Amino acid sequence: MGFLLPVVFALFAACSNALATVLQRRAALTVPQSRGFRPGLFLDLVRKPVWLFGILAVIAAGAGQAAALATGALALVQPLFVLELPLALLIASLFVRRPLPGAQWAAVAGVVGGLGLALVALSPTGNRTDVPPDRWIPTLAAGAGAVLALTAAGLRRPPGRIRAVCLGLATALCYALTAALMKSAVHDFEEDGWQAFLTGWPTYAMVVTGISALLLFGNAMQGGPLVASQPALTLGDACTGLVLGVLLYEEHVRGGWWLVPQLAGVALVAAGVVVLARTDDPV
């Protein structure tokens, strides 16, 4: 039950995020396009009802993610968000009433099966919540530097796949850092209630990274096709979350011969993502 509960919460959050992705992209395509980073994009989007429904889905996903992180390892929870890619494409195909062809269904099965194989082989354990500042400071500094570098690289490119990938990866790093900070903030709340939650620095750092992710996400959606930005976002989030779980929270994963099924699972996920990335954008 200790393994099942965070998985259920994480799957709910992944479904909600996938729905939010489709809704927010549909909204992003109805507002004036821009070649550069445009903070005013947020003001345009907030006037769109479909974008607001997307925000509600984001809130639901945040609640599910917080519950998952409170009950399980970061290295277990964040990789499950790789399912956002097939879920987003499936939801998008429902919106346009155009079913995915057989090859894409096989790719979805590959992503799901590969993820399951990798996670069973990894078997992430540990649920430490107390991370000392000497780990947080270099982690946040490195994360901020990587986000700025990816954002700058993306904005130097014209709208297209490369720009979408760069901005999607930058968004993914912000999401993973937000999850890591959320785990610490949720622990503060569980230990000492609202006062600790509202006065602890992880809460406000989480707000900063979360808002940054939201702003980057909108621009990533305009930066190129969903099938370019979404794989970068979901895979980047999963991998970064796994690394942060091990480095920050001292979570443990299997080594030795378990590397064989782990790599096989990753290969299945990667192959599925490649096929799905070639799918015509259904949104």
N, C-alpha and C positions, 0 to 999 in steps of 0.2 A: 504493500500500500504506500510505503514511503517513496517508491519509484513511480507508481501509477498516478498519484495526485498531481505532482508537478507536470507530468506529461499531459494530463487532461487539461489543466489550466493553460499550458503552453499551446496546445492545439487550438483551443478556443481563441487565444490571442492571435495565433497565426491566421485563422479564418477571418477574424475581424480586421486584421491588418490588410489581408488580401482584398477584402471588400472595400476598405478605405482607399487602397491603391487605385482600384478601378474607378471609384467615384471621383477621387481627386484628380486623376488624369483626365477624365471626361470633362471636369470643370476647367482644368488648366488649358485644354484645347479650345475653349470658348472665349478666352480673354485675349487681349492684344499680345502678340508674340514679341519677344525681345532677344537680341543677340547677346546682351550682357546680363550680369546679375542685377535684378530689379527688385528692390525691397517693396516697391509699390504693388508688385504682383499679389502680395497678401491682401491688400485692400480691394483689389479687383475680385479675388477669389471669394472673399468673405461675403460678397453680395450674391453669390451663387448658391441656391438651396442644395444642389447636389453636392457641393463642396462641404456645406455644413453637415449634411448627412454623413459625409466621409469623416468629418471631425468627430461625430458621435461614435462612429465605428472605431476611430483611434482611441477614444476615451475608454470604450469597452475593452479594447485590446490592452490598454495600459493597466486596467484593473486585473485582467487575466494574467498579464505578465508579472505584475506585482505579487499576485497570489502564487504563481509558479516559482518565482525567485525566493519567496518566503518559505517555501516547502521543499525546494530542491536546489541542486547545484547549478551555477551559472553555465558551466561546461555542458550540462545536459539541456538546459532550457533554451539557450540561444541557438544551438544548431537546429533545433526543431523549426525555427523560423525560415529555414530553407524551403519549407513547404509553401511559403507564400507565393513562390514563383508558379508552380502548377495550379495552385488555388486561384491566383489572380487571373491566369489565362482561362481557366475554366469558367470563372465568374464573368469575365469579359465576353466569352463566347455565348454565354446565356443572355447577356445584355443585347448583343447584336443578332441573337437567334441564328448563330452559325456554329454548328458543332465542330469540335476538333476532329481532324482525320485520324485514321488508325495509327499512323506513325507517331503522332503527338500523344495519343493515349498510351502507346508503348513507352514513350519517353517519360510520361507522368509516372507510370509504373516503375520505371527505372530509378527515378528520383526518390520515390517513396521507399522502394525496396532497398536501394543503396544507402539511404539515410538510416533506415532501420538496422541494416547490417553493420554500418559504421558505429552507430550508437551502442548496439549490443556488444560489439567488440571493444569499444572504448570503455564502456561501463563507468562513466564518471561518478565519483563518490566524493563526499565531503560537503559540508554546508557551513564553513566558517564565515563569520560576518564581520569580524573585527580586523580591519586592515590598517596597519600603521601608516602615518604620513610619509615616511621615507619610501613607501611603495607607491602611494598615490601621486606624489609630486612628479617624479619622472614619467609615470604613466600618462598623466594628464598633459604634461608638457609635450611628450612625444605624439600623443593623439592630436593635440591642437595643431602641431606643426604639420602632421600628415594631412589633416583636413584642409589646412590653408594651401598646402602644395597641390593637392588634388583639385581643389576648387580653382586655383589659378591656372592649372594646366587645362582644365575643362573649359574655362571661359576664354582661353586663347584659341580654341578650336571653333569652327562654325557649327551650327546645329547639326547633329548627326549621331552616329553610334559612339564614336570616341568621346565626344562631349558628354553624352548620356552616361557612359561607363564611368568616367572620371567623377562626375557629380553624384552618380549612384554610389560609388565607393566612398566618397566623402560623407554622404548621408549614412552609409552603413557604419562607418567608424563612429559617427555621432550617436547612432542608435545603440551600438554596443557599449559605448561609454555611458550612455544614459542608463542602460540596464545594469551595469556594474555599480553605478552610483545609486540606482533605485534599490538594489539589494541592501546596500548599507543604510539607506534612509528608512527602508521598511524595518530593518533590525532596530533602529533607534525608536521607531514607533512602537514596536512590539515590547521593547524593554522598558521604555519610560513614557510612552504615550505621546499625545499631540505636542506637548511642550518641547520634548526632545526633537521631534520631527520638524517642528517649525523653527527651531533655533540651531539645528545642526547644519554644518556647511554642505554635507552631501546633498541635502534637499535642494539648495539653491544652485549648486553646481549641476545637479540633474535638470533643473529648470533651464539653465543656460544651454546645456548640450541638447536638450529636447527641443527648445525653440530653434536652435541652429539646425537641427535635423529637419524640422518642419519647413523652414525657409529653403534649405537646400533641396528638399524633396520636391517642392513645387517647381523649382528651376530645373531639377533633373527630369521631371515629367515633360517640361517644355524643351529640354535639351536634345531629345531624340526619341526613338521608338521605345515602347514599354519593354519589348523583348531585349533591349540593350541595357536599359537602366535597372530593370527588375532583377535580372540575374546578378548584376554587380552588387546591388543592394542586399539581396537575401544571402548570397554566398559570402559576401564580405562581412555581413553581420554575424553569420554563423561561425566563421573562422575566427574573427576577432573576439567574439564572445567566448569561444573555447580557450583561446590564448589567455584572455583576461581572467578566466576562471582558474586556470592553472597558476598564472603568475601572481595575481592579486590575492585570491582566496585560497591558494594552496590546495586546490582540488586535485584529485588523483585520477589518472587514466591508465589503462593497461598498456604495457609495453611487450617486448619480446616477440614471440611468434604471433601475438595478437595483431601485430602490425600488418600481417598478410590480409586478414579479413577487413581490417580498417581501410587499407589501401584499395581493396576490391570494392568496398562500399563507396569510397570517394570516387573511384573510377566510374562506377555506375551513375552516381549523382552527376558527375561532370559530363558523361556521355548524354544523359537525359537533358541536361541544361543546354548542351550544344544543339541538340535537335530542337528543343523548345525555342532557343534563341533564333532559329531560322524560320520560325513560324511567322506568317504575316501578322502584323499588329492587329488584334481583333477590336481594339478600342477606336 
